[in-house]
Amino acid sequence: MYTQPLHRDPPECYANLAVIDLEYTCDNDVEFGPNEIIEIGAIIGRLSPDDFQVVNELQIYVRPTINPTLTTFCTELTGITQNTVDAAIILNDALLVLEKWLQTNNVTAWASWGKSDANQFMRECGLKQLINPVADTQHLNLKQLFARKFGHRVGLQRALELRGLTFAGRLHSGIDDAKNVGQLLSHEPLLRVAELKRVST
């Protein structure tokens, strides 16, 4: 929840940053595909040199339509069950919800751990001829930024461990992964300042 109106901060000192993490259909078979989004986990935080304060969060489950049956590998990895996706909305509707949410919260840029989520948005929207809701919003690759600042190109859980933090929740849950990226941002001023410089340029 908001603790104070966002507009009270000077615009040059903060940015409304969304952190988005996607989960999608998968298998341990390299021939599996195409991957389809089955969860969108996202948080929005007020990013400043002093803090990353989460003000909103969103979790959307999505029903795959090309390969509608989840593999056992996918369910074990993500914790998402067949019943969950069967009852979920299709991607077009999910993207409309996400787009409205980002606009309502005046998001300046969005971030993810690595490039795979940005690529998944692009590939699947292209495949299904849908509008990509983040295509015109600046993307920040936090995995790359972490490697530049701390010298380690690692997964999210390991990045947290290297900075003395503990992953909270379930790994490969979209919403939990997004929250843990937020935890890292809250803890690391070097990342916050570097992100603000990229958003303002």
C-alpha positions in Angstrom: 0.0 0.0 0.0 1.1 3.6 -0.5 2.5 5.3 2.5 2.5 8.7 0.9 1.6 10.2 -2.5 4.2 9.5 -5.1 4.1 13.1 -6.3 5.6 14.6 -3.1 9.1 13.6 -4.1 11.1 15.7 -6.6 11.0 14.0 -9.9 14.8 14.1 -10.4 15.2 12.1 -7.1 13.1 9.1 -7.7 11.6 6.8 -10.4 8.6 4.5 -10.3 10.2 1.2 -11.2 8.4 -2.0 -12.0 10.1 -5.3 -11.4 8.6 -8.1 -13.5 9.3 -11.8 -13.4 7.6 -14.3 -15.8 7.1 -18.0 -15.4 6.4 -19.9 -18.6 5.7 -23.4 -19.9 8.8 -25.5 -20.0 10.2 -29.0 -20.0 13.6 -30.7 -19.6 13.3 -31.7 -23.3 15.3 -29.3 -25.4 12.7 -29.8 -28.3 9.9 -28.4 -26.1 8.2 -25.2 -27.3 7.1 -22.6 -27.8 7.3 -21.3 -24.3 4.1 -19.6 -23.1 3.7 -17.2 -20.1 1.8 -18.8 -17.2 2.5 -16.3 -14.5 3.2 -12.6 -14.4 4.6 -11.5 -11.0 5.4 -7.8 -10.6 6.0 -5.2 -8.0 6.3 -1.4 -8.3 8.6 0.5 -6.1 9.6 4.1 -5.5 13.3 4.0 -6.4 15.5 6.7 -4.9 19.2 6.8 -3.9 18.1 6.1 -0.3 15.5 3.3 -0.7 13.4 1.1 -2.9 10.0 1.2 -1.3 7.4 -1.2 -2.7 4.1 0.5 -3.2 2.1 -2.1 -5.2 2.2 -5.7 -6.4 0.5 -7.8 -9.0 0.2 -11.5 -9.7 -1.6 -12.9 -12.8 -1.8 -16.5 -13.8 -2.2 -17.1 -17.5 -3.7 -20.0 -19.4 -1.4 -21.3 -22.2 -3.2 -22.0 -25.5 -0.7 -23.6 -27.8 0.5 -26.3 -25.3 -2.3 -26.1 -22.7 -1.1 -29.1 -20.6 1.7 -28.3 -18.2 4.6 -30.8 -18.0 5.5 -32.4 -14.7 8.8 -30.7 -14.9 7.1 -27.3 -15.2 4.8 -27.9 -12.3 7.6 -29.1 -10.1 9.8 -26.1 -11.0 7.2 -23.3 -10.7 4.7 -24.8 -8.3 1.9 -23.8 -10.7 -0.7 -26.6 -11.2 -2.8 -27.6 -14.1 -5.9 -26.5 -12.3 -4.5 -23.0 -11.7 -3.8 -22.4 -15.4 -7.0 -24.0 -16.5 -8.9 -21.4 -14.5 -6.7 -18.5 -15.5 -7.2 -15.8 -18.2 -5.6 -15.9 -21.6 -2.5 -13.9 -22.4 -4.3 -11.1 -24.2 -6.4 -10.3 -21.2 -3.5 -10.6 -18.8 -1.4 -8.1 -20.9 -4.3 -5.6 -20.8 -4.4 -5.9 -17.0 -0.6 -5.4 -16.8 -0.6 -2.5 -19.2 -3.4 -0.7 -17.2 -1.6 -1.4 -13.9 1.7 0.0 -15.2 0.0 3.2 -16.6 -2.0 3.8 -13.4 1.1 3.6 -11.3 3.1 6.0 -13.7 5.9 3.5 -14.2 9.1 5.1 -15.6 11.0 1.9 -16.4 10.8 -1.8 -15.7 13.5 -4.3 -14.6 14.0 -8.0 -14.6 16.8 -10.4 -13.6 18.4 -11.0 -16.9 17.0 -10.5 -20.5 14.9 -13.7 -20.8 11.7 -12.1 -19.6 12.0 -9.1 -22.0 12.7 -11.6 -24.8 9.7 -13.8 -23.8 7.4 -10.8 -24.0 8.7 -9.9 -27.4 8.6 -13.5 -28.8 5.2 -14.5 -27.5 3.5 -11.2 -28.4 4.9 -11.6 -31.9 3.8 -15.2 -32.2 0.3 -14.4 -31.0 0.1 -11.0 -32.7 -0.5 -9.2 -29.4 0.6 -5.8 -28.2 3.6 -5.9 -26.0 2.7 -3.7 -23.0 6.4 -3.0 -22.1 7.7 -2.5 -25.6 7.9 1.3 -25.2 9.1 1.3 -21.6 12.8 1.3 -20.8 14.1 -2.1 -19.6 16.9 -2.5 -17.1 18.8 -5.8 -16.9 19.5 -6.2 -13.2 21.5 -9.4 -13.6 23.9 -7.5 -15.9 24.0 -4.5 -13.6 24.8 -6.7 -10.5 27.7 -8.3 -12.4 29.1 -4.9 -13.3 28.9 -3.6 -9.8 29.9 -6.7 -7.8 31.9 -8.9 -10.3 29.5 -11.9 -10.2 27.1 -13.0 -13.0 24.9 -15.3 -11.0 21.3 -16.3 -10.5 19.0 -14.3 -8.2 19.3 -16.6 -5.2 23.1 -16.6 -5.4 23.1 -12.8 -5.8 21.2 -12.5 -2.6 23.5 -14.9 -0.7 26.6 -12.9 -1.9 25.1 -9.8 -0.4 24.2 -11.5 2.9 20.5 -11.8 2.1 18.1 -14.8 2.2 15.7 -15.6 -0.6 12.1 -15.4 0.8 9.4 -17.6 -0.6 9.6 -20.0 -3.5 12.2 -19.8 -6.2 10.6 -19.7 -9.6 7.4 -18.2 -8.3 7.0 -15.1 -10.4 5.7 -12.9 -7.6 8.3 -14.2 -5.1 11.2 -13.7 -7.5 10.0 -10.1 -8.2 9.8 -9.4 -4.5 13.3 -10.8 -3.9 14.7 -8.5 -6.7 13.0 -5.7 -4.7 14.8 -6.9 -1.5 18.1 -6.7 -3.3 17.4 -3.2 -4.5 16.3 -2.1 -1.0 19.6 -3.4 0.4 22.1 -2.2 -2.3 22.6 1.6 -2.8 25.0 0.9 -5.7 22.3 -0.7 -7.7 19.8 2.0 -6.9 22.0 4.8 -7.9 23.1 3.0 -11.1 19.5 2.4 -12.0 18.5 6.0 -11.5 21.3 7.2 -13.7 20.0 4.8 -16.5 16.4 5.9 -16.1 17.3 9.6 -16.2 19.5 9.4 -19.3 
